[in-house]
């Protein structure tokens, strides 16, 4: 019995080590900047003399864009329930459907001929009755799960 247990333990360890050895899909880490150059990579590349610890105007602008990118208008590109996927091209009722997210947490949503004022936070979009649906956002794609129907909107 001890031999079987030992064999199972070794097998489990081999499988665990094999799983750890798989290539990561995460981007490779960039090397740390030398001491005193933190935050100046773009300035050093451009040959500008920016004091250590300060950011350039371009870096500040890029930071602002990243923070505000969810705000905007997104048009529907697909609706999926199970294996069935519909697009505006093959479903005339979807044409013109969109979501607008304003910076103040308000917005509007048009799905087919239905228009509604909405509010939103970091996790859900709420209709005018206060009922919320979860969403995910990645760059220019906003995805809602409305009672098992996955709606995909893009800018």
C-alpha positions in Angstrom: 0.0 0.0 0.0 2.9 2.4 0.8 4.4 1.8 -2.7 1.1 2.7 -4.4 0.7 5.8 -2.2 4.3 6.8 -3.0 3.8 6.3 -6.7 0.6 8.4 -6.7 2.4 11.1 -4.8 5.3 11.1 -7.3 2.8 11.1 -10.2 1.0 14.1 -8.7 4.2 16.0 -8.2 5.3 15.3 -11.8 1.9 16.6 -13.1 2.2 19.7 -11.0 5.7 20.4 -12.2 4.6 19.8 -15.8 1.8 22.3 -15.4 4.2 24.9 -14.0 6.5 24.4 -17.0 4.0 25.4 -19.6 4.7 28.6 -21.6 2.9 31.6 -20.3 0.6 33.6 -22.5 1.4 36.7 -20.5 3.7 39.2 -22.1 7.3 39.0 -21.1 8.3 41.4 -18.3 10.4 44.3 -19.3 13.7 44.9 -17.5 13.6 47.5 -14.7 14.9 50.9 -15.5 18.3 51.7 -14.0 18.2 53.7 -10.8 17.5 57.3 -11.4 15.8 56.7 -14.7 12.4 55.5 -13.5 9.6 57.1 -15.5 12.0 58.6 -18.2 12.1 55.8 -20.8 10.4 57.9 -23.5 12.3 61.0 -22.6 15.6 59.1 -22.7 14.7 57.6 -26.1 13.8 61.0 -27.5 17.0 62.5 -26.1 15.1 65.0 -23.8 16.4 65.9 -20.4 13.5 65.3 -18.0 14.3 65.2 -14.3 14.0 61.9 -12.6 10.5 61.0 -11.4 8.7 63.4 -13.7 6.6 62.4 -16.6 6.5 64.0 -20.0 3.3 65.6 -21.5 2.9 62.6 -23.8 3.0 60.1 -20.8 0.4 62.2 -18.9 -1.9 62.3 -21.9 -1.6 58.5 -22.4 -2.5 58.0 -18.7 -5.6 60.1 -19.1 -6.7 58.3 -22.2 -6.3 54.9 -20.5 -8.5 56.1 -17.6 -11.3 57.5 -19.8 -11.5 54.9 -22.6 -14.6 53.2 -21.4 -16.6 56.4 -21.8 -18.1 56.7 -25.3 -20.6 55.2 -27.7 -20.5 51.5 -28.6 -22.5 50.0 -31.5 -23.8 46.4 -31.4 -21.8 43.8 -33.4 -23.4 40.6 -32.2 -25.8 38.8 -29.9 -25.2 35.2 -28.9 -27.4 32.7 -27.1 -25.9 29.3 -26.8 -24.4 28.4 -30.2 -26.6 30.9 -32.1 -25.0 34.2 -33.1 -26.9 37.1 -34.7 -25.4 40.2 -36.2 -27.0 43.4 -37.5 -26.4 42.3 -41.0 -28.7 39.3 -40.6 -31.1 40.7 -38.0 -32.7 44.0 -39.1 -34.0 44.7 -35.5 -30.4 45.0 -34.3 -29.4 47.8 -36.7 -28.8 51.0 -34.9 -28.5 49.5 -31.4 -26.0 51.2 -29.3 -24.9 52.1 -25.7 -23.5 55.4 -24.7 -21.6 55.6 -21.4 -21.0 59.2 -20.1 -18.2 60.0 -17.7 -20.7 60.9 -14.9 -22.1 57.3 -14.8 -25.1 58.0 -16.9 -25.9 57.1 -20.5 -28.4 55.7 -22.9 -29.1 52.4 -24.5 -31.0 51.6 -27.7 -31.7 47.9 -28.4 -33.9 47.6 -31.5 -36.7 50.1 -31.2 -36.4 50.3 -27.3 -34.6 53.3 -25.9 -33.7 53.6 -22.2 -31.7 56.0 -20.0 -29.1 54.0 -18.0 -26.6 54.4 -15.2 -23.4 52.4 -14.8 -20.6 51.6 -12.4 -17.6 49.4 -12.5 -19.5 46.1 -12.6 -23.0 46.7 -14.0 -25.2 48.7 -16.3 -28.6 49.6 -14.8 -31.8 50.4 -16.8 -34.2 53.1 -15.8 -36.0 50.7 -13.3 -32.7 50.1 -11.5 -32.3 46.5 -12.7 -28.6 45.8 -13.5 -26.8 43.5 -15.9 -23.1 42.7 -15.6 -20.7 43.8 -18.2 -17.0 43.4 -19.1 -14.9 45.9 -21.0 -11.7 45.5 -22.9 -10.3 48.4 -24.9 -13.0 49.1 -27.5 -15.3 46.1 -26.7 -18.1 46.2 -24.2 -19.8 42.9 -23.5 -23.1 42.5 -21.6 -24.7 39.4 -20.2 -28.5 40.0 -20.4 -30.2 37.0 -19.0 -27.9 34.6 -20.8 -27.8 36.5 -24.1 -24.3 37.9 -24.7 -24.4 41.3 -26.4 -21.1 42.5 -27.8 -20.7 46.2 -28.6 -17.7 47.9 -30.2 -16.6 51.5 -30.7 
